[in-house]
Amino acid sequence: MHYFEYKGDELHCEEISIAEIAAKVGTPFYLYSHRTLTQHYRVFDEAFSPIPHLICFAVKANSNLAILKLFAEMGGGADVVSGGELYRSLKAGIPPERIVFAGVGKTREEIAYALKSDILMFNVESSQELQLLEEVAASIGTNAKVALRVNPDVDPSTHPYISTGLKKSKFGIDISLALEEYQVAQNLPHIDIVGIHQHIGSQITEVSPFVDALEKIADLVESLRELDLDIRYLDVGGGLGITYKDEEPPPPKEFAEALIGVIKDLGCTVILEPGRVIAGNAGILVTRVLYTKRTPAKNFVVVDAGMNDLIRPSLYGSYHSILPVKKLPSAPGLVADVVGPICESGDFLAKDREIPEPEMGDLLAVMSAGAYGFTMSSNYNSRPRASEVMVKGGKFYIIRERESYEDLIKGEHVPDFL
């Protein structure tokens, strides 16, 4: 559910016309609904209320400070995968004891930063990372709280680029080696084992892969306790999908009931890392039509947002619904590619899409863009990144200013010999 809906012929975000916002902030811009973000978080949180749990929002999905602050105020934490995401989370007011740090390529500097920040735990992805954690923790004079990320070798039935739980994946420690690796960690003086972590992928629309993975992890937890390891936290990751087109993912309550059925007797505090399921349908990308173009082979609608703003269609072949901000009942239907201004043939937001034929200057809303939208954007073709806006009721707030041309060259220096 979300709060982007037509009132008459005008698409609104909560109580305000999107066209009104566009007239004041320009295009393209990302637009988020405060009401939707809040409701999605509450529904997910309440679904797991029967067990001790902590919601650590996946910062990679949407890292805007205002959105992170919103979740912090609601009692949430953060799942981070870089020093930059840790910095953002702390700046947004997320307490360090609600932050978990995952990712296969943590640097020495990032590890030291997280140790000094006293985060809840590191989700360790390899043997060498574990050894580096021991070394850095010793040099600082502290202990690193860790969970090992275990790869359960479960097929999540999602796009291969966002599947992370298969044996061939770069993520985690193979489940067949996990006991041995935990025993290594147990003998490291500056490592405190506090949990276990798994994450099998993203945009998963069935419960069964999660259940299959957790059944394996639950058995492993029992084996670890036989080694006198105090597994207090079970981080089950994230990955629950949303509806972009015709997907039918389970609602959070059904998802939670299935997981709780497997893990309720383990006596762990469960950590969840939702991202897309909370933010995805809470945001859209608003863009303006620059030109329409007809060729003997194709029709094109050229807009001012491109693959640098929203790369998911180009990268994954992802579907995003595209709606006119103002309905024109008399507009004929048109089958066209909706493309951006980037000098790449792969620059498109939709292929062979049937839409009401727009005119120059019309506004279009690219739906379900609240997750992995702005966070994956770039300055390719030296294009300033879009602004971000949040609506609460009948007011809107700019939560990130549009970049300027001056911003594009910030930090660059021309040597004296040129």
N, C-alpha and C positions, 0 to 999 in steps of 0.2 A: 504494500500500500504506500502511496505517496500523495503529496499535496500539490501536484501540478495538474491543473484541470481547467477546462474551458468554462468561462462564464459568459454566456452569449457566444459570440464569435471570437473572443479574446482569450488566449491562454494566460492563466494566472499562476503565480507561485504563492500559495496561501491566499492572502487577501489583496495582493498587488499585481497589477498588469505587468507582464514581462516586457511589453513594448514600452511602457513608461520607464522601466529600469534601463532598457537599451538606449533610450533617448538621452539619458543622463550620463551613462558610463561608457557608451560606445561598444562596438563589437570587435572581435569575439570576446565573450566572457563566460566563466563558469558561474553557475547559480545554484545555491544550496538552500534547501528548506530546513529551517531550524526545527519545525514541528515534526518533519519526517525523521530527521536524525535522532531526535529525542525519543520518538515512538519506537523506532527500530531498535535502539539501544535497550529501552525498557522491556520490550517484548522478549528480546534475547536473554537479558539478565533474569527476568522473571521465570523464563522457561527452565533455568537451572537452579531455581530457588530451593528445591528439595535437598541439595547437597552443598557443602562448603565450596565456594568457587570464587574466581577472580576473572573479570573480563579485561583482557589486555588487547586493546584495539591495535590492529595491524597498521602501523604508521605508514608502511609503503603504499597502502591503498589511498590514503589522503593525509597529507602531513601539515595542512594549514594549522597555524597556532590556535585560531579561534575554534576550530573543530576539535582539536586535541583538548583545549581548555574546557569545552562543553562536556566531553566525556570524563575529564578529570573531576569536574564538579559533580558528576553523577556517580562517582566512586570507582571509575574505571582506571585501568593502567595502560601500559603500552608494550607492544611487541616491536622491538627495534632490530634493525639489521645493519646499522652503521653508526659511526660516531656522530654523524650529522643528525640522524634520527634521534639519538639519545639526547643531543643538545636541544633539539626542538622540543622533545617531550618534557625535559626539565624546565625549559623556558615557559612552557605552557602550564606549568604548575603540577605536573604529574609527580607524585612522590616517588623517589628512587626505589622504595620497597615494593612498588607496583610495576616495576619495569623488568622485562626479560629481554635478553640479548641473544639473537640467533644469527645465522649467516655463516657460510662456509669460509669466508675470507677475512676474518677479523685481524686487524693489524696489531702490532705491539702497542702502538699509541692508543688505539681504540680500547684495547683491553685495560690499559693503565687508567684511562679516563673513566671507564665503567667501574673499575675497582675503587677508585677514589670517590666515585659518586655513591658507592655502596648500594648497587642495584640488587634486586631480589635474587637473580641467578643468571648464569650464562648457559645457553643451550649449546653444548659442545658438539662439533660436527666431525672431528677427526682426532686421530692419535696425536699428531703433531701439534694440533691446537691445544690439546690437553697439557702437553709438555710445556708449551709456551705460557699457558695460564699459570702453571706451577712456577715457572721461572719469574714471570712478571710479579706475581703475588709475593714471592719471596723477596724480591728486590724492594718492594714497597713496605714489606713488613706486615702483610695482612693475609687473609685466606680468601680464596675464590669459591663462592657458592655455585655449584654446577648441577646441571642435569645433562645426561648424554642424550643427544638426538638419535633415536633408533629408527632405522629404515626397515619397516615391516614387510617390504616387498608385496604391496597390495596395489592392484590396478585401479585408479580412481575414475577411469572412464571419462577423461576430460582431454583438453587439447594437450598434445605432447610437450609443448613449451611450458605448461603450468602444472605438469604432473611431476611430483617430487618424491613419491613413495615407492618407486620401483627399484629393483636391485641395481639397474644400470644408472640410476640417478646419481648426480654429484652430491646430493644432500645426505647427511647423516651417516651413521655407523651401521653396517649390515647387522641384522638381528642375530645372525649366527655367530657374530663376534662380540656381541654386546656384553655377555657375562665376563669374558676375558678382559674387555676394556674397563669395565667397572672395577674389576679386581686391581688393575693397574692404578686406577684413580684412587682406590681405597688406600693404597700405600704411598701416596704423594702427600707430604706433610702440610702443604699449603692449599690443598684441595678439600673442600667440604662437600660431600655428595648429599644433595637435598631432594633430587627428583629425577624424573625421566620425561623425555619429550618425544613427540612424534608429530609429523605434519605430512599428509600424503598428496596434497595438491590444492588447486584452486578451481572455483566454478564447478564444484561437484554437485550434481543434482539428484543423487540417490543416497539413501542412508547406509545401504549395505557395505560399501567400501570402508566407511568409518567404523562400523561394527566389526568387520573382519579384522581391521588393523588393531582395534582396541582389545579384541579378544587375545591377540598375540601379545600385546603390551601387558595386559593384566596377568597373563601367565608369567611373563618375565619379572614383573614386580614381585610376585610370590617367590620366585627363585632368588631375587636379589635380597629379599628379607631373610632368606635362609643363610645368607652370607653376613647377616647382622648389619645390613645397610638400611639406614633410616630414610626410606623414600616417602617424603612428606608431600611433595607436589607432583601431580600428574598433569603435564602440559599436553593437551590433546590437539593443539594446533587450531587451525581454522579451515577455511576452504568451502564452506557451504555456499552454494550458488544462488543466483537470483534469476528472475525472468527478464531476459532481453527481448525475446521474440515469442517462442512457444514452449520454452522450458517449463517444467512443473516441479521445481524443487520442493522438498518437504518444508512445512512451516516450522519455525524454531521449536515449538512445543513438541511436535512429533520427533524432530531431530534430537531434542534433549532427552525425551523419554527412552529412545533407543540407546543412547549413550549411557544414560544413568543405569539402565538395566544391566550393563556390562561392568560398570566401575563403582557402583554404589557401596559395595562391601570392602573396597580396598582401603578405606580410611584415609584417603588423600584429599588435600585441597586441590580441586581441579582448576587448571588455568586454561582459558579459552582465548583464541586469537582471531576473532572475527574481524573482517575488514569490509569486503565487498557487500556482504549480507546486510551490513548496517548503512554503509555510505553509498552503495552503487545507485540505487533508485532514488536517493535523496538529492541528487545533483544532475544538472543538465548543462550542455554547452550551447550557448546562443550565438548564432552566426547570421550574417547578412548576405543576401544574394548579390553578387557583383555583376554577373552576366548569365544569360542562357545562350546555349550554342547548339545548333543542329548541324550534323554532318550526314552524309549518305549512310553511314554505318551506325551512328550513335547520337543520342541526345545527351547534353551535359548541362548541369547546373553548377556554375562556378561560384563558390562562396568564400568568405574571408577567413574561414578557419581551415587549417590543413593538417597534414599528418604530424607537423611539429606541435600542434595543439592537442590532438587526439590520435595517437598512433595505433590504437587497438585494431581498427579495421584493416590497416595496412600490415600490421605485424602478425595478427592472429586470424585475419579474415572474419573478425567479429561483427556481429549484427547490432546496430543501434537503430531503434525506431527514430524517424525524423518527422516532426510535425510542424505545420505552419503555425506561427505565433498568432496570426490572424486568419481565421477561416474565410475563404472566398467560395461561397456555395456555387457560384457560376463558373469557377475555374475548371477547365477540362483536365482529365487525367493525363499524366505524362510518364513514360518509362525512361529513366535517365540515370546516368552516373552522377552522383553528387560529389564534386571534386573541389580541392583547395587550390591555392595559388603557388604551391611548392613545385619546383622544377624537377619532378620525379613522376614517372608513369604510375608509380605505386601510391601516389597521393590521392586518396579517396576516402570519403566517409560512408559511401554506399555505392553498390554496383547494381545496375539494372533494376532500380527501385521505382515502383509505381507511386507517384506522389501527385497532389494537385499542382498543376503547372504554375510555378511562381513567376513573378516579375522582378526586374531589377529593383533592389532596395528592400524587398520583402525579408522578413525575419523568419528563420527556421530554428527549431529547438531539437537538438540531438539529445535524445533521452538516455537515461541510465548511465550517465557519465560522471557520477560522483566518486567512483573508485577507479584508480589507475587511469585517470584522465590527466589532471594537471601534474601529478607526480611523475608521469612519464613524458611530459612535454619537454621541448628543447628550443634552442635558438637557431635551428637549421634555417638556411637562407637568410641569416641575420634578421630574423623576425622577433620582435619583442614578445615575451610571453604574455598571455592573456591576464586580465584581472579576475579576481574571485570576489563573489558577492554572496552575502547571506541574507535571507529574508526571515523576519520574525513577525508574524501577524501582518500588519499593514505597512511595515517599514522595511527598508533595505539598508544594509551596511556593507561598505567596501572592506573586505577582510584581507585583500592583497591588491595593491595598486598595479595597474598595467605598467609593464616596463617601458622605459623610454629608449630612444636611440643612444643617449648618453650611458644608460645602464649596460648596453651591449658591449661597450669598450672599457667598462670599468675594470681596472687592474691591468690593462694592457699598457706596455711601454715600448717605445721605439728607441732602439740603441742610438747613441750619439753619432755613430759612423754612418747613419742613414739620413 
